[in-house]
Amino acid sequence: MDEVLQALADPSRRTVLEILRRRPTTAGELAAALPIARPGVSRHLRVLREVGLVDVRQDAQRRIYTLRPEALAELDQWLEPYRALWQNRFDALHTEIARGKKERK
């Protein structure tokens, strides 16, 4: 999980994952969408592949990159108790807002 978090720390890598979340794409298409040169995109893709967040397959002369969401499962599991904590706070906020609306009537 530490390696995944380190990979996600870079904003360009997060952007790559956002693009791949929508659809598989090539390195060239990713380079066109990012403000970095193609060699930089390739380095980011290598890091994402090494931690298991991205898969690549050959399609004739092109390499097609896809997101591997299952690689985020351990991170999701680790975040679950924090998500529950925030949900409780949002529920309390919702209650206070509803209470305030009642008092204004």
Summary of the structure (lengths in Angstrom):
residues: 105
radius of gyration: 19.6
end to end distance: 50.4
largest distance: 67.6
contacts: 254
relative contact order: 0.13
helix: 71%
strand: 13%
